[in-house]
Amino acid sequence: MISKEHIIKRFISYVTIDTESDPTSETTPSTQKQWDLANKLVEELKAIGMSNVTIDENAYVMATLPSNVEHEVPTIGFISHFDTSPDFTGANVNPQIFENYHGGEILLNKEENIVLSPDYFEDLKLYIGQTLITTDGTTLLGADDKAGICEIVSAMEYLIQHPEIKHGKIRIGFTPDEEIGRGAHKFDVEKFGADWAYTMDGSQIGELEYENFNAASAVVKVKGKIVHPGYAKGKMINSMYIATEFINSLPRMETPEHTEGYQGFFHLHDINGDVEETTLQYIIRDHDKGHFEARKEVMQKLTNELNSQYGREVIITEIKDQYFNMREKIEPVMHIVDIAEKAMKQVGVEPLIKAIRGGTDGSQLSYMGLPCPNIFAGGHNFHGRYEYVPVESMIKATEVICKIVELTAGRN
């Protein structure tokens, strides 16, 4: 049985280290502070008895648990990321532990009256009677994806301590910068050497995912012309007004707050501007490849129309693909999903097979030759002050990892 207290202690030791990534940085990792947890993980992996523990010049951590069976078994991997999202501060995380959750509101921060309520976050009702780890309302928690790291390390430690559990060679990997879309950019798939892998980066207990968004970023730069406002008639061009035209010309109901399931969206996540220049930053998402390409065309067509309307190039739109739907790469090897589903059922977890409304390192890795479905890590409300994780979900995720390696070793 995996120790609850041990899981809690390990998890808290990770989340209290600030590892926020930075999309404006060109280095890997994007922030120096990510090295703090990466180096800690290297020492911890060595301490629990892992072999071939390495960290490269970009802070990618890898390690091996050697096979303990004589017959040939596929090498499988487990991967998580140690950076946290720049959407909300990850500095000075102060976790709170609530045992035997009563089902009502949780006061996260008395001074600021910040409340985690099941009336708004209905998933809380799934965890009545369990132990929840929350924020103090002023930071995110970092369960995305330090819960995944905690589960992988704990599973490896358990397997080392219980050699009666038979398994093939296992590779584990921890990556920087997943939250800014660069987690797999410099991942050495050949060095990792696995036949397939799983990212432990999902949310609710039971989640098992092999579909995700196709994703692109769009930077829209709007050029204006500043003139003294007292003498501006017929001369001034206010870039902010043109930017507003662009924003309002996109489908208003095709935004994150109005979509769900397989529905795609345009998401404006940043505006910075003045009369002379305004920059809009979008992300474009859709599960369907055809619809994804059409969304990119919509933005480019709108750019062309506004430039034509103003009789000059007032808008420049740069669109870059980020990652693609991994379903195309997973379907030919669906047995790897079947193993994970069977593992969940055998440890008493009901599988929830669904599409990710986002992406994981596993998406890029699948296109790099490492098929990589995604498994729940247990956390909820990622990237904000209301993030929490049930400890029991982390324990079950750890058990799922152990069962996957056991089932893989037992396959004919």
Contacts in CASP RR format, 6 or more apart in sequence:
PFRMAT RR
TARGET T0000
AUTHOR 0000-0000-0000
METHOD contacts of the structure
MODEL  1
MISKEHIIKRFISYVTIDTESDPTSETTPSTQKQWDLANKLVEELKAIGM
SNVTIDENAYVMATLPSNVEHEVPTIGFISHFDTSPDFTGANVNPQIFEN
YHGGEILLNKEENIVLSPDYFEDLKLYIGQTLITTDGTTLLGADDKAGIC
EIVSAMEYLIQHPEIKHGKIRIGFTPDEEIGRGAHKFDVEKFGADWAYTM
DGSQIGELEYENFNAASAVVKVKGKIVHPGYAKGKMINSMYIATEFINSL
PRMETPEHTEGYQGFFHLHDINGDVEETTLQYIIRDHDKGHFEARKEVMQ
KLTNELNSQYGREVIITEIKDQYFNMREKIEPVMHIVDIAEKAMKQVGVE
PLIKAIRGGTDGSQLSYMGLPCPNIFAGGHNFHGRYEYVPVESMIKATEV
ICKIVELTAGRN
2 154 0 8 1.000
2 158 0 8 1.000
2 395 0 8 1.000
2 398 0 8 1.000
2 399 0 8 1.000
4 131 0 8 1.000
4 391 0 8 1.000
4 392 0 8 1.000
4 395 0 8 1.000
6 154 0 8 1.000
7 150 0 8 1.000
7 154 0 8 1.000
7 391 0 8 1.000
7 394 0 8 1.000
7 395 0 8 1.000
7 398 0 8 1.000
8 97 0 8 1.000
8 131 0 8 1.000
8 133 0 8 1.000
8 391 0 8 1.000
10 150 0 8 1.000
10 153 0 8 1.000
10 154 0 8 1.000
11 133 0 8 1.000
11 143 0 8 1.000
11 146 0 8 1.000
11 147 0 8 1.000
11 150 0 8 1.000
11 389 0 8 1.000
11 391 0 8 1.000
11 394 0 8 1.000
12 95 0 8 1.000
12 133 0 8 1.000
13 40 0 8 1.000
14 37 0 8 1.000
14 82 0 8 1.000
14 146 0 8 1.000
14 149 0 8 1.000
14 150 0 8 1.000
15 93 0 8 1.000
15 95 0 8 1.000
15 141 0 8 1.000
15 142 0 8 1.000
15 143 0 8 1.000
15 146 0 8 1.000
16 93 0 8 1.000
16 94 0 8 1.000
16 95 0 8 1.000
17 33 0 8 1.000
17 36 0 8 1.000
17 37 0 8 1.000
17 40 0 8 1.000
18 33 0 8 1.000
18 36 0 8 1.000
18 84 0 8 1.000
18 90 0 8 1.000
18 91 0 8 1.000
18 92 0 8 1.000
18 93 0 8 1.000
19 31 0 8 1.000
19 33 0 8 1.000
19 34 0 8 1.000
19 36 0 8 1.000
19 37 0 8 1.000
19 82 0 8 1.000
19 83 0 8 1.000
19 84 0 8 1.000
19 90 0 8 1.000
20 31 0 8 1.000
20 33 0 8 1.000
20 83 0 8 1.000
20 84 0 8 1.000
20 85 0 8 1.000
20 86 0 8 1.000
20 89 0 8 1.000
20 90 0 8 1.000
20 91 0 8 1.000
21 29 0 8 1.000
21 30 0 8 1.000
21 31 0 8 1.000
21 34 0 8 1.000
21 83 0 8 1.000
21 84 0 8 1.000
21 85 0 8 1.000
21 86 0 8 1.000
21 176 0 8 1.000
21 177 0 8 1.000
21 178 0 8 1.000
21 179 0 8 1.000
21 180 0 8 1.000
22 30 0 8 1.000
22 31 0 8 1.000
22 86 0 8 1.000
22 180 0 8 1.000
23 30 0 8 1.000
23 86 0 8 1.000
23 180 0 8 1.000
25 31 0 8 1.000
28 58 0 8 1.000
28 59 0 8 1.000
28 176 0 8 1.000
28 177 0 8 1.000
28 182 0 8 1.000
28 185 0 8 1.000
28 186 0 8 1.000
29 35 0 8 1.000
29 38 0 8 1.000
29 58 0 8 1.000
29 59 0 8 1.000
29 83 0 8 1.000
29 176 0 8 1.000
29 177 0 8 1.000
30 83 0 8 1.000
30 176 0 8 1.000
30 177 0 8 1.000
30 180 0 8 1.000
30 182 0 8 1.000
31 83 0 8 1.000
34 59 0 8 1.000
34 82 0 8 1.000
34 83 0 8 1.000
34 176 0 8 1.000
34 177 0 8 1.000
35 59 0 8 1.000
37 82 0 8 1.000
37 146 0 8 1.000
38 55 0 8 1.000
38 59 0 8 1.000
38 61 0 8 1.000
38 82 0 8 1.000
38 174 0 8 1.000
38 176 0 8 1.000
39 55 0 8 1.000
41 61 0 8 1.000
41 82 0 8 1.000
41 149 0 8 1.000
41 153 0 8 1.000
41 174 0 8 1.000
42 53 0 8 1.000
42 54 0 8 1.000
42 55 0 8 1.000
42 61 0 8 1.000
44 153 0 8 1.000
45 53 0 8 1.000
45 61 0 8 1.000
45 63 0 8 1.000
45 153 0 8 1.000
45 156 0 8 1.000
45 172 0 8 1.000
46 53 0 8 1.000
48 153 0 8 1.000
48 156 0 8 1.000
48 157 0 8 1.000
48 160 0 8 1.000
49 160 0 8 1.000
50 63 0 8 1.000
50 64 0 8 1.000
50 65 0 8 1.000
50 156 0 8 1.000
50 160 0 8 1.000
50 172 0 8 1.000
51 63 0 8 1.000
51 64 0 8 1.000
51 65 0 8 1.000
51 66 0 8 1.000
52 62 0 8 1.000
52 63 0 8 1.000
52 64 0 8 1.000
53 61 0 8 1.000
53 62 0 8 1.000
53 63 0 8 1.000
53 64 0 8 1.000
54 61 0 8 1.000
54 62 0 8 1.000
54 63 0 8 1.000
55 61 0 8 1.000
55 62 0 8 1.000
56 188 0 8 1.000
58 176 0 8 1.000
58 186 0 8 1.000
59 176 0 8 1.000
60 173 0 8 1.000
60 174 0 8 1.000
60 175 0 8 1.000
60 176 0 8 1.000
60 186 0 8 1.000
60 187 0 8 1.000
60 188 0 8 1.000
61 173 0 8 1.000
61 174 0 8 1.000
61 175 0 8 1.000
62 171 0 8 1.000
62 172 0 8 1.000
62 173 0 8 1.000
62 174 0 8 1.000
62 191 0 8 1.000
62 192 0 8 1.000
63 156 0 8 1.000
63 171 0 8 1.000
63 172 0 8 1.000
63 173 0 8 1.000
64 169 0 8 1.000
64 170 0 8 1.000
64 171 0 8 1.000
64 172 0 8 1.000
65 156 0 8 1.000
65 159 0 8 1.000
65 160 0 8 1.000
65 167 0 8 1.000
65 169 0 8 1.000
65 170 0 8 1.000
65 172 0 8 1.000
66 169 0 8 1.000
67 73 0 8 1.000
67 167 0 8 1.000
67 168 0 8 1.000
67 169 0 8 1.000
67 409 0 8 1.000
68 163 0 8 1.000
68 166 0 8 1.000
68 167 0 8 1.000
68 168 0 8 1.000
69 166 0 8 1.000
69 167 0 8 1.000
69 168 0 8 1.000
69 409 0 8 1.000
73 167 0 8 1.000
73 168 0 8 1.000
73 169 0 8 1.000
73 408 0 8 1.000
73 409 0 8 1.000
73 410 0 8 1.000
73 411 0 8 1.000
74 168 0 8 1.000
74 195 0 8 1.000
74 196 0 8 1.000
74 408 0 8 1.000
75 168 0 8 1.000
75 169 0 8 1.000
75 170 0 8 1.000
75 171 0 8 1.000
75 193 0 8 1.000
75 194 0 8 1.000
75 195 0 8 1.000
76 168 0 8 1.000
76 170 0 8 1.000
76 171 0 8 1.000
76 194 0 8 1.000
76 195 0 8 1.000
76 196 0 8 1.000
76 197 0 8 1.000
76 198 0 8 1.000
76 404 0 8 1.000
76 405 0 8 1.000
76 408 0 8 1.000
77 170 0 8 1.000
77 171 0 8 1.000
77 172 0 8 1.000
77 173 0 8 1.000
77 192 0 8 1.000
77 194 0 8 1.000
77 196 0 8 1.000
77 197 0 8 1.000
77 198 0 8 1.000
78 152 0 8 1.000
78 155 0 8 1.000
78 170 0 8 1.000
78 171 0 8 1.000
78 172 0 8 1.000
78 173 0 8 1.000
78 197 0 8 1.000
78 198 0 8 1.000
78 199 0 8 1.000
78 200 0 8 1.000
78 401 0 8 1.000
79 152 0 8 1.000
79 172 0 8 1.000
79 173 0 8 1.000
79 174 0 8 1.000
79 175 0 8 1.000
79 197 0 8 1.000
79 198 0 8 1.000
79 199 0 8 1.000
79 200 0 8 1.000
79 361 0 8 1.000
79 362 0 8 1.000
79 365 0 8 1.000
79 372 0 8 1.000
80 145 0 8 1.000
80 146 0 8 1.000
80 148 0 8 1.000
80 149 0 8 1.000
80 151 0 8 1.000
80 152 0 8 1.000
80 173 0 8 1.000
80 174 0 8 1.000
80 175 0 8 1.000
80 199 0 8 1.000
80 200 0 8 1.000
80 201 0 8 1.000
80 377 0 8 1.000
81 145 0 8 1.000
81 174 0 8 1.000
81 175 0 8 1.000
81 176 0 8 1.000
81 177 0 8 1.000
81 178 0 8 1.000
81 179 0 8 1.000
81 183 0 8 1.000
81 201 0 8 1.000
81 361 0 8 1.000
82 145 0 8 1.000
82 146 0 8 1.000
82 149 0 8 1.000
82 174 0 8 1.000
82 175 0 8 1.000
82 176 0 8 1.000
83 176 0 8 1.000
83 177 0 8 1.000
83 178 0 8 1.000
83 179 0 8 1.000
83 180 0 8 1.000
83 183 0 8 1.000
84 90 0 8 1.000
84 140 0 8 1.000
84 142 0 8 1.000
84 144 0 8 1.000
84 146 0 8 1.000
84 179 0 8 1.000
85 140 0 8 1.000
85 144 0 8 1.000
85 179 0 8 1.000
85 382 0 8 1.000
85 383 0 8 1.000
85 384 0 8 1.000
86 179 0 8 1.000
86 180 0 8 1.000
87 140 0 8 1.000
87 383 0 8 1.000
87 384 0 8 1.000
88 139 0 8 1.000
88 140 0 8 1.000
88 383 0 8 1.000
88 384 0 8 1.000
88 385 0 8 1.000
89 138 0 8 1.000
89 139 0 8 1.000
89 140 0 8 1.000
90 139 0 8 1.000
90 140 0 8 1.000
90 142 0 8 1.000
91 139 0 8 1.000
92 138 0 8 1.000
92 139 0 8 1.000
93 135 0 8 1.000
93 139 0 8 1.000
93 140 0 8 1.000
93 141 0 8 1.000
93 142 0 8 1.000
94 135 0 8 1.000
94 136 0 8 1.000
94 138 0 8 1.000
94 139 0 8 1.000
95 133 0 8 1.000
95 134 0 8 1.000
95 135 0 8 1.000
95 136 0 8 1.000
95 141 0 8 1.000
96 108 0 8 1.000
96 133 0 8 1.000
96 134 0 8 1.000
96 135 0 8 1.000
96 136 0 8 1.000
97 131 0 8 1.000
97 132 0 8 1.000
97 133 0 8 1.000
98 106 0 8 1.000
98 131 0 8 1.000
98 132 0 8 1.000
98 133 0 8 1.000
98 134 0 8 1.000
99 131 0 8 1.000
100 129 0 8 1.000
100 130 0 8 1.000
100 131 0 8 1.000
101 124 0 8 1.000
101 127 0 8 1.000
101 128 0 8 1.000
101 129 0 8 1.000
101 130 0 8 1.000
101 131 0 8 1.000
101 132 0 8 1.000
101 390 0 8 1.000
102 128 0 8 1.000
102 129 0 8 1.000
103 118 0 8 1.000
103 124 0 8 1.000
103 125 0 8 1.000
103 128 0 8 1.000
103 129 0 8 1.000
104 117 0 8 1.000
104 118 0 8 1.000
104 124 0 8 1.000
105 115 0 8 1.000
105 116 0 8 1.000
105 117 0 8 1.000
105 118 0 8 1.000
105 119 0 8 1.000
106 115 0 8 1.000
106 116 0 8 1.000
106 117 0 8 1.000
106 124 0 8 1.000
106 132 0 8 1.000
106 134 0 8 1.000
107 113 0 8 1.000
107 114 0 8 1.000
107 115 0 8 1.000
108 114 0 8 1.000
108 115 0 8 1.000
108 116 0 8 1.000
108 134 0 8 1.000
108 135 0 8 1.000
108 136 0 8 1.000
108 137 0 8 1.000
108 385 0 8 1.000
108 386 0 8 1.000
109 136 0 8 1.000
109 137 0 8 1.000
109 138 0 8 1.000
112 137 0 8 1.000
112 138 0 8 1.000
114 137 0 8 1.000
114 138 0 8 1.000
114 385 0 8 1.000
116 124 0 8 1.000
116 134 0 8 1.000
116 386 0 8 1.000
116 388 0 8 1.000
117 124 0 8 1.000
118 124 0 8 1.000
118 125 0 8 1.000
121 380 0 8 1.000
121 381 0 8 1.000
121 386 0 8 1.000
123 204 0 8 1.000
123 380 0 8 1.000
124 380 0 8 1.000
124 388 0 8 1.000
126 204 0 8 1.000
126 205 0 8 1.000
127 390 0 8 1.000
127 392 0 8 1.000
127 393 0 8 1.000
130 390 0 8 1.000
130 391 0 8 1.000
130 392 0 8 1.000
130 393 0 8 1.000
131 390 0 8 1.000
131 391 0 8 1.000
131 392 0 8 1.000
132 388 0 8 1.000
132 389 0 8 1.000
132 390 0 8 1.000
132 391 0 8 1.000
133 141 0 8 1.000
133 143 0 8 1.000
133 388 0 8 1.000
133 389 0 8 1.000
133 390 0 8 1.000
133 391 0 8 1.000
134 141 0 8 1.000
134 387 0 8 1.000
134 388 0 8 1.000
135 141 0 8 1.000
135 384 0 8 1.000
135 385 0 8 1.000
135 386 0 8 1.000
135 387 0 8 1.000
135 388 0 8 1.000
137 385 0 8 1.000
137 386 0 8 1.000
138 385 0 8 1.000
139 384 0 8 1.000
139 385 0 8 1.000
140 382 0 8 1.000
140 383 0 8 1.000
140 384 0 8 1.000
140 385 0 8 1.000
140 387 0 8 1.000
141 384 0 8 1.000
141 387 0 8 1.000
141 388 0 8 1.000
141 389 0 8 1.000
142 382 0 8 1.000
142 387 0 8 1.000
143 377 0 8 1.000
143 378 0 8 1.000
143 379 0 8 1.000
143 380 0 8 1.000
143 382 0 8 1.000
143 387 0 8 1.000
143 388 0 8 1.000
143 389 0 8 1.000
144 179 0 8 1.000
144 201 0 8 1.000
144 377 0 8 1.000
144 379 0 8 1.000
144 382 0 8 1.000
144 383 0 8 1.000
144 387 0 8 1.000
145 178 0 8 1.000
145 200 0 8 1.000
145 201 0 8 1.000
145 377 0 8 1.000
147 200 0 8 1.000
147 377 0 8 1.000
147 378 0 8 1.000
147 379 0 8 1.000
147 389 0 8 1.000
147 394 0 8 1.000
147 397 0 8 1.000
148 200 0 8 1.000
148 201 0 8 1.000
148 377 0 8 1.000
148 394 0 8 1.000
148 397 0 8 1.000
149 174 0 8 1.000
149 200 0 8 1.000
150 394 0 8 1.000
151 200 0 8 1.000
151 377 0 8 1.000
151 394 0 8 1.000
151 397 0 8 1.000
151 398 0 8 1.000
151 401 0 8 1.000
152 172 0 8 1.000
152 173 0 8 1.000
152 174 0 8 1.000
152 200 0 8 1.000
152 401 0 8 1.000
153 172 0 8 1.000
154 394 0 8 1.000
154 398 0 8 1.000
155 398 0 8 1.000
155 399 0 8 1.000
155 401 0 8 1.000
155 402 0 8 1.000
156 170 0 8 1.000
156 172 0 8 1.000
158 398 0 8 1.000
158 402 0 8 1.000
159 165 0 8 1.000
159 167 0 8 1.000
159 170 0 8 1.000
159 402 0 8 1.000
159 405 0 8 1.000
165 402 0 8 1.000
165 405 0 8 1.000
165 406 0 8 1.000
166 406 0 8 1.000
166 409 0 8 1.000
166 410 0 8 1.000
167 405 0 8 1.000
167 406 0 8 1.000
167 408 0 8 1.000
167 409 0 8 1.000
168 405 0 8 1.000
168 408 0 8 1.000
168 409 0 8 1.000
170 405 0 8 1.000
171 192 0 8 1.000
171 193 0 8 1.000
171 194 0 8 1.000
171 197 0 8 1.000
173 192 0 8 1.000
175 183 0 8 1.000
175 184 0 8 1.000
175 187 0 8 1.000
175 361 0 8 1.000
176 182 0 8 1.000
176 183 0 8 1.000
177 183 0 8 1.000
177 185 0 8 1.000
178 184 0 8 1.000
178 201 0 8 1.000
178 360 0 8 1.000
178 361 0 8 1.000
181 322 0 8 1.000
181 323 0 8 1.000
183 361 0 8 1.000
183 364 0 8 1.000
184 361 0 8 1.000
184 362 0 8 1.000
184 363 0 8 1.000
184 364 0 8 1.000
184 365 0 8 1.000
184 368 0 8 1.000
185 364 0 8 1.000
187 361 0 8 1.000
187 364 0 8 1.000
187 365 0 8 1.000
187 368 0 8 1.000
189 365 0 8 1.000
189 368 0 8 1.000
189 369 0 8 1.000
189 370 0 8 1.000
192 370 0 8 1.000
194 370 0 8 1.000
196 333 0 8 1.000
196 336 0 8 1.000
196 370 0 8 1.000
196 371 0 8 1.000
196 372 0 8 1.000
197 362 0 8 1.000
197 365 0 8 1.000
197 370 0 8 1.000
197 371 0 8 1.000
197 372 0 8 1.000
198 336 0 8 1.000
198 340 0 8 1.000
198 372 0 8 1.000
198 373 0 8 1.000
198 374 0 8 1.000
198 375 0 8 1.000
198 401 0 8 1.000
198 404 0 8 1.000
199 360 0 8 1.000
199 361 0 8 1.000
199 362 0 8 1.000
199 365 0 8 1.000
199 372 0 8 1.000
199 373 0 8 1.000
199 374 0 8 1.000
199 375 0 8 1.000
200 374 0 8 1.000
200 375 0 8 1.000
200 376 0 8 1.000
200 377 0 8 1.000
200 397 0 8 1.000
200 401 0 8 1.000
201 360 0 8 1.000
201 361 0 8 1.000
201 374 0 8 1.000
201 375 0 8 1.000
201 377 0 8 1.000
202 209 0 8 1.000
202 356 0 8 1.000
202 360 0 8 1.000
202 374 0 8 1.000
202 375 0 8 1.000
202 376 0 8 1.000
202 377 0 8 1.000
202 378 0 8 1.000
202 379 0 8 1.000
203 376 0 8 1.000
203 377 0 8 1.000
203 378 0 8 1.000
203 379 0 8 1.000
203 380 0 8 1.000
203 382 0 8 1.000
204 352 0 8 1.000
204 376 0 8 1.000
204 378 0 8 1.000
204 379 0 8 1.000
204 380 0 8 1.000
204 393 0 8 1.000
205 349 0 8 1.000
205 376 0 8 1.000
205 378 0 8 1.000
205 390 0 8 1.000
205 392 0 8 1.000
205 393 0 8 1.000
205 396 0 8 1.000
205 397 0 8 1.000
206 344 0 8 1.000
206 349 0 8 1.000
206 350 0 8 1.000
206 351 0 8 1.000
206 352 0 8 1.000
206 375 0 8 1.000
206 376 0 8 1.000
206 396 0 8 1.000
207 352 0 8 1.000
207 354 0 8 1.000
207 374 0 8 1.000
207 375 0 8 1.000
207 376 0 8 1.000
207 378 0 8 1.000
208 337 0 8 1.000
208 340 0 8 1.000
208 341 0 8 1.000
208 344 0 8 1.000
208 351 0 8 1.000
208 352 0 8 1.000
208 353 0 8 1.000
208 354 0 8 1.000
208 373 0 8 1.000
208 374 0 8 1.000
208 375 0 8 1.000
208 376 0 8 1.000
209 353 0 8 1.000
209 354 0 8 1.000
209 355 0 8 1.000
209 356 0 8 1.000
209 360 0 8 1.000
209 373 0 8 1.000
209 374 0 8 1.000
209 375 0 8 1.000
210 326 0 8 1.000
210 327 0 8 1.000
210 330 0 8 1.000
210 331 0 8 1.000
210 337 0 8 1.000
210 353 0 8 1.000
210 373 0 8 1.000
210 374 0 8 1.000
211 287 0 8 1.000
211 325 0 8 1.000
211 326 0 8 1.000
211 327 0 8 1.000
211 354 0 8 1.000
211 355 0 8 1.000
211 356 0 8 1.000
212 287 0 8 1.000
212 323 0 8 1.000
212 325 0 8 1.000
212 326 0 8 1.000
212 327 0 8 1.000
212 355 0 8 1.000
212 356 0 8 1.000
212 358 0 8 1.000
212 359 0 8 1.000
212 360 0 8 1.000
212 363 0 8 1.000
212 374 0 8 1.000
213 264 0 8 1.000
213 285 0 8 1.000
213 286 0 8 1.000
213 287 0 8 1.000
213 323 0 8 1.000
213 325 0 8 1.000
213 356 0 8 1.000
213 357 0 8 1.000
213 358 0 8 1.000
213 359 0 8 1.000
214 285 0 8 1.000
214 286 0 8 1.000
214 287 0 8 1.000
214 288 0 8 1.000
214 289 0 8 1.000
214 292 0 8 1.000
214 321 0 8 1.000
214 323 0 8 1.000
214 324 0 8 1.000
214 325 0 8 1.000
215 283 0 8 1.000
215 284 0 8 1.000
215 285 0 8 1.000
215 321 0 8 1.000
215 322 0 8 1.000
215 323 0 8 1.000
215 324 0 8 1.000
215 358 0 8 1.000
215 359 0 8 1.000
216 283 0 8 1.000
216 284 0 8 1.000
216 292 0 8 1.000
216 296 0 8 1.000
216 319 0 8 1.000
216 320 0 8 1.000
216 321 0 8 1.000
216 322 0 8 1.000
217 281 0 8 1.000
217 282 0 8 1.000
217 283 0 8 1.000
217 284 0 8 1.000
217 319 0 8 1.000
217 320 0 8 1.000
217 322 0 8 1.000
218 280 0 8 1.000
218 281 0 8 1.000
218 282 0 8 1.000
218 283 0 8 1.000
218 284 0 8 1.000
218 296 0 8 1.000
218 299 0 8 1.000
218 317 0 8 1.000
218 318 0 8 1.000
218 319 0 8 1.000
218 320 0 8 1.000
219 279 0 8 1.000
219 280 0 8 1.000
219 281 0 8 1.000
219 282 0 8 1.000
219 317 0 8 1.000
219 318 0 8 1.000
220 243 0 8 1.000
220 246 0 8 1.000
220 279 0 8 1.000
220 280 0 8 1.000
220 281 0 8 1.000
220 282 0 8 1.000
220 299 0 8 1.000
220 303 0 8 1.000
220 315 0 8 1.000
220 316 0 8 1.000
220 317 0 8 1.000
221 277 0 8 1.000
221 278 0 8 1.000
221 279 0 8 1.000
221 315 0 8 1.000
221 316 0 8 1.000
221 317 0 8 1.000
221 318 0 8 1.000
222 239 0 8 1.000
222 240 0 8 1.000
222 242 0 8 1.000
222 243 0 8 1.000
222 246 0 8 1.000
222 277 0 8 1.000
222 278 0 8 1.000
222 279 0 8 1.000
222 280 0 8 1.000
222 314 0 8 1.000
222 315 0 8 1.000
223 237 0 8 1.000
223 239 0 8 1.000
223 276 0 8 1.000
223 277 0 8 1.000
223 313 0 8 1.000
223 314 0 8 1.000
223 315 0 8 1.000
223 316 0 8 1.000
224 237 0 8 1.000
224 238 0 8 1.000
224 239 0 8 1.000
224 242 0 8 1.000
224 275 0 8 1.000
224 276 0 8 1.000
224 277 0 8 1.000
224 314 0 8 1.000
225 235 0 8 1.000
225 236 0 8 1.000
225 237 0 8 1.000
225 275 0 8 1.000
225 276 0 8 1.000
226 236 0 8 1.000
226 274 0 8 1.000
226 275 0 8 1.000
226 276 0 8 1.000
227 235 0 8 1.000
227 236 0 8 1.000
229 236 0 8 1.000
236 275 0 8 1.000
237 275 0 8 1.000
237 310 0 8 1.000
237 314 0 8 1.000
238 275 0 8 1.000
239 273 0 8 1.000
239 274 0 8 1.000
239 275 0 8 1.000
239 276 0 8 1.000
239 277 0 8 1.000
239 278 0 8 1.000
239 314 0 8 1.000
240 273 0 8 1.000
240 274 0 8 1.000
240 275 0 8 1.000
240 278 0 8 1.000
242 278 0 8 1.000
242 306 0 8 1.000
242 310 0 8 1.000
242 314 0 8 1.000
242 315 0 8 1.000
243 271 0 8 1.000
243 273 0 8 1.000
243 278 0 8 1.000
243 280 0 8 1.000
245 306 0 8 1.000
246 280 0 8 1.000
246 302 0 8 1.000
246 303 0 8 1.000
246 306 0 8 1.000
246 315 0 8 1.000
247 268 0 8 1.000
247 280 0 8 1.000
249 302 0 8 1.000
249 306 0 8 1.000
250 266 0 8 1.000
250 298 0 8 1.000
250 299 0 8 1.000
250 302 0 8 1.000
251 266 0 8 1.000
252 258 0 8 1.000
253 259 0 8 1.000
254 263 0 8 1.000
254 264 0 8 1.000
254 265 0 8 1.000
254 266 0 8 1.000
255 265 0 8 1.000
255 266 0 8 1.000
255 267 0 8 1.000
255 268 0 8 1.000
256 265 0 8 1.000
256 267 0 8 1.000
258 265 0 8 1.000
259 265 0 8 1.000
260 357 0 8 1.000
261 355 0 8 1.000
261 357 0 8 1.000
262 287 0 8 1.000
262 288 0 8 1.000
262 355 0 8 1.000
264 285 0 8 1.000
264 286 0 8 1.000
264 287 0 8 1.000
264 291 0 8 1.000
264 295 0 8 1.000
265 284 0 8 1.000
265 285 0 8 1.000
265 286 0 8 1.000
266 282 0 8 1.000
266 283 0 8 1.000
266 284 0 8 1.000
266 295 0 8 1.000
266 299 0 8 1.000
267 282 0 8 1.000
267 283 0 8 1.000
267 284 0 8 1.000
267 285 0 8 1.000
268 280 0 8 1.000
268 281 0 8 1.000
268 282 0 8 1.000
269 281 0 8 1.000
269 282 0 8 1.000
269 283 0 8 1.000
270 279 0 8 1.000
270 280 0 8 1.000
270 281 0 8 1.000
271 278 0 8 1.000
271 279 0 8 1.000
271 280 0 8 1.000
271 281 0 8 1.000
272 278 0 8 1.000
272 279 0 8 1.000
273 279 0 8 1.000
282 299 0 8 1.000
283 322 0 8 1.000
284 292 0 8 1.000
284 295 0 8 1.000
284 296 0 8 1.000
284 299 0 8 1.000
284 319 0 8 1.000
285 292 0 8 1.000
285 357 0 8 1.000
285 358 0 8 1.000
286 292 0 8 1.000
286 295 0 8 1.000
287 325 0 8 1.000
287 355 0 8 1.000
289 324 0 8 1.000
289 325 0 8 1.000
296 319 0 8 1.000
299 317 0 8 1.000
299 319 0 8 1.000
300 317 0 8 1.000
300 319 0 8 1.000
303 315 0 8 1.000
303 316 0 8 1.000
303 317 0 8 1.000
306 314 0 8 1.000
306 315 0 8 1.000
307 313 0 8 1.000
307 314 0 8 1.000
307 315 0 8 1.000
323 359 0 8 1.000
323 363 0 8 1.000
323 364 0 8 1.000
323 367 0 8 1.000
324 363 0 8 1.000
324 367 0 8 1.000
325 363 0 8 1.000
326 362 0 8 1.000
326 363 0 8 1.000
326 366 0 8 1.000
326 367 0 8 1.000
326 371 0 8 1.000
326 372 0 8 1.000
326 373 0 8 1.000
329 366 0 8 1.000
329 367 0 8 1.000
329 369 0 8 1.000
329 371 0 8 1.000
330 336 0 8 1.000
330 337 0 8 1.000
330 366 0 8 1.000
330 371 0 8 1.000
330 373 0 8 1.000
333 371 0 8 1.000
336 371 0 8 1.000
336 373 0 8 1.000
337 353 0 8 1.000
337 373 0 8 1.000
339 404 0 8 1.000
339 407 0 8 1.000
339 408 0 8 1.000
339 411 0 8 1.000
340 351 0 8 1.000
340 373 0 8 1.000
340 375 0 8 1.000
340 400 0 8 1.000
340 404 0 8 1.000
341 351 0 8 1.000
341 353 0 8 1.000
342 407 0 8 1.000
343 400 0 8 1.000
343 403 0 8 1.000
343 404 0 8 1.000
343 407 0 8 1.000
344 350 0 8 1.000
344 351 0 8 1.000
344 400 0 8 1.000
344 403 0 8 1.000
345 351 0 8 1.000
346 403 0 8 1.000
346 407 0 8 1.000
347 396 0 8 1.000
347 399 0 8 1.000
347 400 0 8 1.000
347 403 0 8 1.000
348 396 0 8 1.000
349 396 0 8 1.000
349 400 0 8 1.000
352 376 0 8 1.000
356 374 0 8 1.000
360 372 0 8 1.000
360 374 0 8 1.000
361 372 0 8 1.000
362 370 0 8 1.000
362 372 0 8 1.000
362 373 0 8 1.000
362 374 0 8 1.000
363 372 0 8 1.000
365 372 0 8 1.000
366 372 0 8 1.000
375 397 0 8 1.000
375 400 0 8 1.000
376 393 0 8 1.000
376 397 0 8 1.000
377 389 0 8 1.000
377 393 0 8 1.000
377 394 0 8 1.000
377 397 0 8 1.000
378 389 0 8 1.000
378 390 0 8 1.000
378 393 0 8 1.000
378 394 0 8 1.000
378 397 0 8 1.000
379 387 0 8 1.000
379 388 0 8 1.000
379 389 0 8 1.000
379 390 0 8 1.000
379 393 0 8 1.000
380 387 0 8 1.000
380 388 0 8 1.000
380 389 0 8 1.000
381 387 0 8 1.000
381 388 0 8 1.000
END
